[in-house]
Amino acid sequence: MATTVVPNAVTDEVIAALERALGREKVLTDFGARVARTRVPAPFPVHRFADHMPDVVVLPESAEEVSAVLRIANEYRVPVVPRAGGTGLADGAVPLHKGILLDIKKMNKILDLDLVNRTVTVQPGLNMLKLNEFLAPYGVFYPDDPASYPVSIIGGRIGTSGWSLIGARYGHTRDLVISLQVVLPTGEIVRLADGGGAPKVRKASTGYNLKQLFIGTQGTLGVVTEATLELFPKPEAELAAFFGYESFEDAYRSTGALSTSGLGTLAAVILFDERKVEYLRRDDEAYIPLPERIKAVVATALYGVEEEVRAAAQRLHRIAKETGGEYLGDELSAGDWASRHDRYATPLHGRLPDGTVVPMSWHCEDAAIIYSELPAIKQKWHEITDRYIQKYGIFDNWGMFFYSNNPYKGWGDYLVEIDIGIWEQALNEETWQAWVNLKREITRATLEHQGSISACHGACREGDAEFIPVEMSEGGFELMKRIKRLLDPNNILNPSKNYLHLAYVDEEMGGAS
């Protein structure tokens, strides 16, 4: 019998089975528990709120309990959506087909600290700020540093293959996870590492590198229940230097020069475009004003031992000056860098085309773009966004950021984001579809310029998910579908994400498309 694209609904019989497996206190059916786990910070079709509310919430505390939930879901063929902090921007934790919402936040224990081998093993529900507070007395830290750092959860970072603001120095989430314990959709518990099975070994050639397969899968292939993570010595010195430019073109060229400097202590190179600087002047109360002649900003940060950072700072300032940069001073540089986490999802208002202030939510549309295409993408994304602003009047353009990927290991691609305010209270089916079409145009532009749909948030939302088969051409998407069918034969785990419902459409039609 073929597996259906849309799994079955949760019944009283399913809820009773969950209560027997976990205990009644870990199975929540009340409206408050379910509605609080219906959405994420990204703009949401509020007129369809009820369509995305889970039927039941479960709060497991161990891999064995997660396994029990998935075995029940398989038996009754009902959907399960894993959820960590719920701060993602691509709907990975939104239950598209209702079902069971598997909330991992009770799985928040630190299981092992190995200072000799510089590893820490944790459950996936642990908050990253709390982890580093625990590690601080030992002189080490876990350097995964997203904008959402104070509210980020380890499991969510793994599920999205998150981007770190200091990834140029330490790597991103995928580089910092040594091994994983994962519960497969069928309930089987497995240990996955880098080419082997030893949980603390960073590099092995014994078998397949299965660990990476489960990083960035948005909970479609398994539920992470344990992770062994890389630790680094806390940096002796941390220096931020922001430089202003009189044109975007000058700042763009300087970004390339800084990113290829070869400085091993360089942790971040971030370019603010003209529209971002304009928005910060207009509406960000925390922003330190700049002279009007400054149209673009390049933010850099150095991390390392004191002698290295001091020498690197001299080189950094020289490169910036030679490429037209003006140092913006210690107050702005240190102050703005220190507040890099505070602005996550904080905008509470935007402006209509006539300047009227209204409450707006924030959406960050992200892509991975090679350096040579940044100016063209900037122009196209702004043109697309401004056209929809003028036509529909409920969007606001908050400018663009360009984050260098990893200068020390390979500088050529950037996380590119455009920040768009959306007046959610004004959304209806027409304007929601307008937003989806805006996203589609941005996605098409990304692919036309040799980019990837998402650098870190994932491609789970309507408007970009349907382009995954286009980007993953030459058999790549077909392989994704085969893997999904193999590991999740009953299509229970986060169904319809990453456009993987097509795996089961093919099956019902009697083969691959």
C-alpha positions as CSV (number, residue, x, y, z in Angstrom):
1,M,0.0,0.0,0.0
2,A,1.4,3.4,-1.0
3,T,2.1,6.0,1.7
4,T,-0.2,9.0,1.4
5,V,1.2,12.5,0.9
6,V,-0.8,13.9,3.9
7,P,-0.6,11.7,7.0
8,N,-3.6,10.7,9.1
9,A,-5.2,12.9,11.8
10,V,-4.5,12.4,15.5
11,T,-7.3,10.5,17.2
12,D,-8.2,9.9,20.9
13,E,-6.6,6.5,20.5
14,V,-3.3,8.1,19.5
15,I,-3.4,10.5,22.5
16,A,-4.1,7.6,24.8
17,A,-1.1,5.7,23.4
18,L,1.1,8.7,23.9
19,E,-0.1,9.1,27.5
20,R,0.7,5.5,28.2
21,A,4.2,5.9,26.8
22,L,5.1,9.2,28.3
23,G,2.8,9.9,31.2
24,R,-0.2,12.2,31.1
25,E,1.8,15.2,32.3
26,K,4.0,15.1,29.2
27,V,1.0,15.0,26.8
28,L,-0.7,18.4,26.3
29,T,-4.0,18.9,24.5
30,D,-5.2,22.2,25.9
31,F,-5.7,25.2,23.6
32,G,-2.9,27.3,25.2
33,A,-0.2,24.7,24.8
34,R,-1.1,24.1,21.2
35,V,-1.6,27.6,20.0
36,A,1.7,28.7,21.5
37,R,3.5,26.3,19.2
38,T,1.6,27.1,16.0
39,R,4.0,29.6,14.4
40,V,7.5,31.1,14.3
41,P,8.7,34.7,14.2
42,A,8.6,34.9,10.4
43,P,5.4,36.5,8.8
44,F,2.5,34.2,9.0
45,P,-0.9,33.9,7.3
46,V,-2.8,34.9,10.4
47,H,-6.1,34.3,8.7
48,R,-5.2,30.6,8.4
49,F,-4.0,30.3,12.0
50,A,-6.2,27.3,12.9
51,D,-4.9,25.3,9.9
52,H,-1.4,25.1,11.5
53,M,-2.3,24.3,15.1
54,P,-1.0,20.9,16.3
55,D,-3.5,18.4,17.7
56,V,-1.3,17.5,20.6
57,V,2.0,18.6,22.2
58,V,4.5,16.1,23.7
59,L,7.4,16.9,26.0
60,P,9.8,14.0,26.0
61,E,12.9,14.0,28.2
62,S,15.0,11.2,26.7
63,A,15.9,9.5,23.4
64,E,13.8,6.5,24.5
65,E,10.7,8.7,25.0
66,V,11.3,10.3,21.6
67,S,11.5,6.8,20.1
68,A,8.2,5.8,21.7
69,V,6.5,8.9,20.2
70,L,7.8,8.1,16.7
71,R,6.8,4.4,17.0
72,I,3.3,5.4,17.9
73,A,3.2,7.9,15.0
74,N,4.4,5.2,12.6
75,E,1.8,2.8,13.8
76,Y,-1.1,5.3,13.3
77,R,0.6,7.2,10.4
78,V,0.2,10.6,12.0
79,P,2.6,13.6,11.4
80,V,5.3,14.6,14.0
81,V,6.9,18.0,13.9
82,P,10.0,18.5,16.1
83,R,10.3,22.0,17.7
84,A,13.2,23.5,19.6
85,G,13.2,27.3,20.4
86,G,10.7,28.1,17.7
87,T,12.9,31.1,16.6
88,G,13.5,29.8,13.0
89,L,12.6,32.0,10.0
90,A,11.6,29.3,7.5
91,D,8.7,27.4,9.0
92,G,10.7,24.4,9.9
93,A,8.8,24.0,13.2
94,V,5.4,25.0,11.9
95,P,3.0,22.0,11.8
96,L,1.7,22.2,8.2
97,H,-0.6,19.1,8.8
98,K,-1.3,19.6,12.5
99,G,-0.5,16.2,14.2
100,I,2.0,15.8,17.1
101,L,4.2,18.7,18.0
102,L,7.4,17.2,19.6
103,D,8.8,19.9,21.8
104,I,12.3,19.1,22.9
105,K,12.9,21.9,25.5
106,K,12.7,19.5,28.5
107,M,15.7,17.7,27.0
108,N,18.1,20.4,28.2
109,K,20.8,18.5,30.2
110,I,24.6,18.7,29.9
111,L,25.6,15.1,29.8
112,D,29.4,15.2,29.7
113,L,32.2,17.9,29.8
114,D,35.6,16.7,28.6
115,L,38.1,19.5,29.1
116,V,41.1,17.3,28.1
117,N,39.6,16.5,24.6
118,R,37.7,19.8,24.4
119,T,34.2,18.4,23.9
120,V,30.8,18.8,25.6
121,T,27.9,16.5,25.1
122,V,24.4,17.9,25.5
123,Q,20.7,17.2,24.9
124,P,19.2,19.2,22.1
125,G,16.9,21.4,24.1
126,L,19.7,23.3,25.8
127,N,19.8,27.0,25.3
128,M,23.2,28.2,23.9
129,L,23.5,31.1,26.3
130,K,23.0,28.8,29.2
131,L,25.6,26.4,27.8
132,N,28.2,29.1,27.6
133,E,27.4,30.4,31.1
134,F,28.1,26.8,32.3
135,L,31.4,26.7,30.3
136,A,32.7,30.1,31.3
137,P,34.4,29.1,34.6
138,Y,36.4,26.5,32.7
139,G,37.9,29.1,30.2
140,V,36.3,27.5,27.1
141,F,33.2,28.3,25.0
142,Y,31.0,27.0,22.3
143,P,31.4,29.5,19.5
144,D,28.2,29.1,17.5
145,D,27.0,32.7,17.5
146,P,23.7,33.5,15.6
147,A,21.8,36.8,15.8
148,S,19.3,34.9,17.9
149,Y,21.9,33.6,20.3
150,P,20.2,34.3,23.7
151,V,17.1,32.4,22.6
152,S,18.6,29.8,20.4
153,I,18.4,26.0,21.2
154,I,21.1,23.5,20.2
155,G,18.7,21.2,18.4
156,G,17.2,24.0,16.3
157,R,20.7,25.1,15.2
158,I,21.5,21.6,14.1
159,G,18.1,21.3,12.3
160,T,18.7,24.4,10.3
161,S,22.5,24.1,9.8
162,G,22.7,27.6,11.3
163,W,25.0,30.5,10.4
164,S,27.3,31.9,13.0
165,L,28.2,35.6,13.1
166,I,31.8,34.6,14.0
167,G,31.9,31.6,11.7
168,A,34.8,33.1,9.7
169,R,37.0,32.4,12.7
170,Y,35.4,29.3,14.2
171,G,33.1,27.8,11.6
172,H,29.3,27.4,11.6
173,T,27.0,24.8,13.2
174,R,27.9,22.1,10.8
175,D,31.6,22.5,11.6
176,L,31.1,22.5,15.4
177,V,29.1,19.3,15.8
178,I,31.3,16.3,16.3
179,S,28.7,13.6,16.6
180,L,25.0,13.1,17.0
181,Q,22.5,10.7,18.5
182,V,19.4,10.6,16.3
183,V,16.1,8.9,16.5
184,L,15.0,7.8,13.0
185,P,11.3,8.2,11.9
186,T,10.8,4.5,12.6
187,G,11.9,4.9,16.2
188,E,15.4,3.4,15.8
189,I,18.1,5.2,17.9
190,V,21.5,5.6,16.1
191,R,24.8,7.3,16.7
192,L,26.3,9.2,13.8
193,A,29.8,10.7,13.5
194,D,32.2,12.1,10.9
195,G,33.2,9.0,8.8
196,G,33.2,6.7,11.8
197,G,31.4,5.8,15.1
198,A,33.7,7.2,17.8
199,P,31.7,10.0,19.4
200,K,34.6,12.4,20.1
201,V,36.7,11.9,17.0
202,R,36.6,14.8,14.6
203,K,37.8,13.0,11.4
204,A,37.6,9.4,10.4
205,S,37.5,7.3,7.3
206,T,35.8,4.1,8.5
207,G,32.5,4.6,6.9
208,Y,30.1,7.2,5.4
209,N,30.0,10.7,6.9
210,L,26.4,10.2,8.1
211,K,26.5,13.0,10.7
212,Q,26.3,15.7,8.0
213,L,23.3,14.1,6.4
214,F,21.2,15.0,9.5
215,I,22.4,18.6,9.8
216,G,20.1,21.1,8.1
217,T,17.3,18.6,7.4
218,Q,14.6,20.6,9.3
219,G,13.5,17.5,11.2
220,T,12.5,15.6,8.1
221,L,14.9,12.6,8.5
222,G,15.2,12.2,12.3
223,V,15.1,13.8,15.7
224,V,18.4,14.8,17.3
225,T,18.5,13.7,21.0
226,E,22.1,14.2,21.8
227,A,25.1,16.2,20.3
228,T,28.8,16.2,21.1
229,L,30.1,19.7,20.4
230,E,33.5,21.3,19.7
231,L,35.0,23.6,22.4
232,F,37.5,26.4,22.0
233,P,39.5,28.5,24.5
234,K,37.8,31.7,25.3
235,P,39.5,34.5,23.2
236,E,41.9,36.7,25.2
237,A,41.0,39.6,23.0
238,E,37.9,40.6,21.0
239,L,38.0,43.7,18.8
240,A,35.3,45.2,16.6
241,A,36.1,47.7,13.9
242,F,33.4,49.4,11.8
243,F,34.3,51.4,8.6
244,G,32.2,53.9,6.7
245,Y,32.2,54.4,2.9
246,E,30.7,57.0,0.7
247,S,29.3,54.5,-1.8
248,F,28.2,50.9,-1.8
249,E,30.7,50.2,-4.6
250,D,33.6,51.2,-2.5
251,A,32.4,49.2,0.5
252,Y,31.8,46.2,-1.7
253,R,35.4,46.3,-3.0
254,S,36.7,46.8,0.5
255,T,34.7,43.7,1.7
256,G,36.5,41.6,-0.9
257,A,39.9,42.9,0.2
258,L,39.2,42.4,3.9
259,S,37.8,38.9,3.3
260,T,40.9,37.8,1.4
261,S,43.4,39.3,3.9
262,G,44.3,35.9,5.2
263,L,44.0,37.0,8.8
264,G,43.3,33.9,11.0
265,T,41.8,36.0,13.8
266,L,39.2,37.6,11.4
267,A,35.8,36.4,12.8
268,A,33.4,38.5,10.8
269,V,33.1,40.8,7.7
270,I,29.6,42.2,7.3
271,L,28.5,44.8,4.7
272,F,25.5,47.1,5.3
273,D,24.1,48.6,2.1
274,E,22.8,52.1,1.6
275,R,19.2,51.1,2.3
276,K,20.2,49.4,5.6
277,V,22.1,52.5,6.8
278,E,19.1,54.6,5.8
279,Y,16.7,52.4,7.7
280,L,18.9,52.5,10.8
281,R,19.0,56.3,10.7
282,R,15.3,56.4,10.3
283,D,13.9,53.9,12.9
284,D,16.5,52.1,15.0
285,E,16.7,53.9,18.3
286,A,19.8,51.9,19.3
287,Y,21.8,53.0,16.3
288,I,24.6,55.5,16.7
289,P,24.0,58.2,14.0
290,L,26.6,58.6,11.2
291,P,27.4,61.6,9.0
292,E,25.2,61.8,5.9
293,R,28.2,61.2,3.6
294,I,28.4,57.7,4.9
295,K,26.3,55.5,2.6
296,A,27.5,52.0,3.5
297,V,29.3,50.3,6.4
298,V,31.6,47.3,6.7
299,A,31.7,45.7,10.1
300,T,34.6,43.5,11.1
301,A,35.5,41.6,14.3
302,L,38.7,39.9,15.4
303,Y,39.0,37.1,18.0
304,G,42.1,35.5,19.4
305,V,45.1,35.8,21.7
306,E,46.1,39.4,22.5
307,E,49.3,39.5,20.4
308,E,47.6,38.2,17.3
309,V,44.6,40.5,17.6
310,R,46.8,43.5,18.1
311,A,48.9,42.8,15.0
312,A,45.8,41.9,12.9
313,A,44.0,45.1,13.9
314,Q,46.9,47.1,12.4
315,R,46.6,45.2,9.1
316,L,42.8,45.5,9.2
317,H,42.8,49.3,9.6
318,R,45.4,49.6,6.8
319,I,43.4,47.6,4.3
320,A,40.2,49.5,5.1
321,K,41.9,52.9,4.7
322,E,43.6,51.9,1.5
323,T,40.1,50.8,0.1
324,G,38.4,54.1,1.0
325,G,37.1,53.3,4.5
326,E,36.8,55.7,7.4
327,Y,37.0,54.2,10.9
328,L,33.8,55.0,12.7
329,G,35.3,55.0,16.2
330,D,35.4,52.9,19.2
331,E,31.9,53.8,20.5
332,L,30.0,52.7,17.4
333,S,32.2,49.7,16.7
334,A,32.3,48.2,20.1
335,G,28.7,49.3,21.0
336,D,27.0,48.0,17.8
337,W,29.0,44.7,17.8
338,A,28.1,44.2,21.5
339,S,24.4,44.6,20.6
340,R,24.5,42.2,17.7
341,H,22.1,39.8,19.4
342,D,19.7,42.4,20.8
343,R,18.1,43.3,17.5
344,Y,16.9,39.8,16.6
345,A,13.2,40.1,15.8
346,T,13.0,43.4,17.8
347,P,11.4,45.7,15.2
348,L,7.9,46.4,16.3
349,H,7.0,48.9,13.7
350,G,7.5,49.9,10.1
351,R,6.3,52.5,7.7
352,L,3.8,52.6,4.9
353,P,4.7,54.3,1.7
354,D,3.3,57.6,3.0
355,G,5.4,57.4,6.1
356,T,2.7,56.3,8.5
357,V,4.0,54.2,11.3
358,V,2.2,50.8,11.8
359,P,3.0,47.6,13.8
360,M,5.1,45.3,11.6
361,S,6.7,41.9,11.9
362,W,10.1,41.2,10.5
363,H,11.2,38.8,7.8
364,C,14.7,38.1,6.8
365,E,14.9,36.6,3.3
366,D,18.3,34.9,3.0
367,A,20.4,33.3,0.3
368,A,24.0,32.2,-0.4
369,I,25.5,34.3,-3.2
370,I,29.0,34.3,-4.7
371,Y,31.0,37.5,-4.3
372,S,30.9,38.5,-7.9
373,E,27.1,38.6,-8.0
374,L,26.5,40.7,-4.9
375,P,25.9,44.1,-6.6
376,A,23.5,42.6,-9.1
377,I,21.5,40.8,-6.4
378,K,21.3,43.9,-4.4
379,Q,19.8,45.8,-7.3
380,K,17.4,43.1,-8.2
381,W,16.1,42.3,-4.7
382,H,15.5,46.0,-4.0
383,E,13.7,46.5,-7.3
384,I,11.4,43.5,-6.6
385,T,10.7,44.5,-3.0
386,D,10.0,48.2,-3.9
387,R,7.6,47.2,-6.6
388,Y,5.5,45.2,-4.1
389,I,5.6,48.0,-1.6
390,Q,4.2,50.4,-4.1
391,K,1.5,48.0,-5.3
392,Y,0.3,46.6,-1.9
393,G,1.4,49.2,0.7
394,I,1.8,46.7,3.6
395,F,5.5,46.0,3.2
396,D,8.6,48.0,4.2
397,N,12.2,47.7,2.9
398,W,14.6,47.7,5.8
399,G,17.8,47.2,3.7
400,M,20.3,44.5,3.1
401,F,23.3,42.8,4.9
402,F,26.1,40.7,3.3
403,Y,28.0,38.3,5.6
404,S,31.2,36.8,4.4
405,N,31.2,33.1,4.8
406,N,34.6,32.0,5.9
407,P,37.5,34.2,4.7
408,Y,40.2,31.9,6.2
409,K,39.0,28.7,4.5
410,G,37.2,30.0,1.4
411,W,35.8,33.5,1.1
412,G,33.9,33.3,-2.2
413,D,30.2,33.1,-1.0
414,Y,28.2,35.3,1.3
415,L,25.0,35.1,3.3
416,V,22.8,37.8,1.8
417,E,19.7,39.0,3.5
418,I,17.1,41.6,2.8
419,D,15.0,42.6,5.8
420,I,11.3,43.3,5.0
421,G,8.7,44.5,7.4
422,I,5.2,43.2,7.0
423,W,2.0,44.6,8.4
424,E,0.6,41.2,9.5
425,Q,-2.7,42.6,10.7
426,A,-3.5,43.7,7.1
427,L,-2.8,40.3,5.6
428,N,-5.6,38.5,3.8
429,E,-5.5,35.8,1.2
430,E,-4.7,38.3,-1.6
431,T,-1.9,40.1,0.3
432,W,-0.5,36.8,1.6
433,Q,-0.2,35.5,-1.9
434,A,1.5,38.8,-2.8
435,W,4.1,38.1,-0.2
436,V,4.6,34.6,-1.4
437,N,5.0,35.9,-5.0
438,L,7.5,38.5,-3.7
439,K,9.5,35.6,-2.2
440,R,9.3,33.7,-5.5
441,E,10.8,36.6,-7.5
442,I,13.6,36.9,-5.0
443,T,14.2,33.1,-5.2
444,R,14.3,33.2,-9.0
445,A,16.8,36.1,-9.0
446,T,19.0,34.1,-6.6
447,L,19.1,31.0,-8.9
448,E,19.6,33.2,-12.0
449,H,22.8,34.6,-10.3
450,Q,24.3,31.2,-9.4
451,G,23.2,31.3,-5.8
452,S,21.6,28.9,-3.3
453,I,18.0,29.6,-2.1
454,S,19.0,29.7,1.6
455,A,22.4,30.1,3.4
456,C,21.1,29.1,6.9
457,H,17.3,29.5,7.5
458,G,16.2,26.7,5.2
459,A,13.8,26.5,2.3
460,C,10.6,25.3,4.0
461,R,8.2,28.2,3.2
462,E,5.8,28.6,0.3
463,G,7.6,30.8,-2.1
464,D,11.0,29.2,-2.0
465,A,10.4,25.5,-1.1
466,E,9.0,24.7,-4.6
467,F,12.3,25.8,-6.1
468,I,14.4,23.1,-4.3
469,P,13.9,20.7,-7.2
470,V,15.2,23.4,-9.5
471,E,18.3,24.1,-7.5
472,M,19.0,20.5,-6.7
473,S,19.2,19.5,-10.4
474,E,21.0,16.6,-12.1
475,G,19.6,14.0,-9.8
476,G,20.2,15.7,-6.5
477,F,16.5,16.2,-5.6
478,E,15.7,12.6,-6.8
479,L,18.4,11.4,-4.3
480,M,16.8,13.5,-1.5
481,K,13.4,11.9,-2.2
482,R,14.9,8.4,-2.2
483,I,16.6,9.0,1.2
484,K,13.4,10.4,2.6
485,R,11.4,7.4,1.5
486,L,14.0,5.0,2.8
487,L,14.3,6.6,6.3
488,D,10.6,7.7,6.6
489,P,8.5,5.1,4.8
490,N,5.3,6.3,6.3
491,N,5.9,10.0,5.7
492,I,5.4,11.0,9.4
493,L,8.3,13.3,10.1
494,N,7.7,16.9,9.4
495,P,5.8,16.1,6.2
496,S,5.7,18.5,3.2
497,K,8.8,20.3,4.3
498,N,11.6,20.8,1.7
499,Y,9.0,19.9,-0.9
500,L,9.6,16.2,0.0
501,H,5.9,15.3,-0.3
502,L,6.9,14.7,-3.9
503,A,8.7,11.6,-2.8
504,Y,5.4,10.0,-1.9
505,V,3.5,11.4,-4.9
506,D,6.0,9.6,-7.1
507,E,5.5,6.4,-5.0
508,E,1.7,6.5,-5.5
509,M,2.2,7.0,-9.2
510,G,4.3,3.9,-9.3
511,G,7.8,5.3,-9.5
512,A,10.0,8.3,-9.7
513,S,8.9,11.2,-11.8
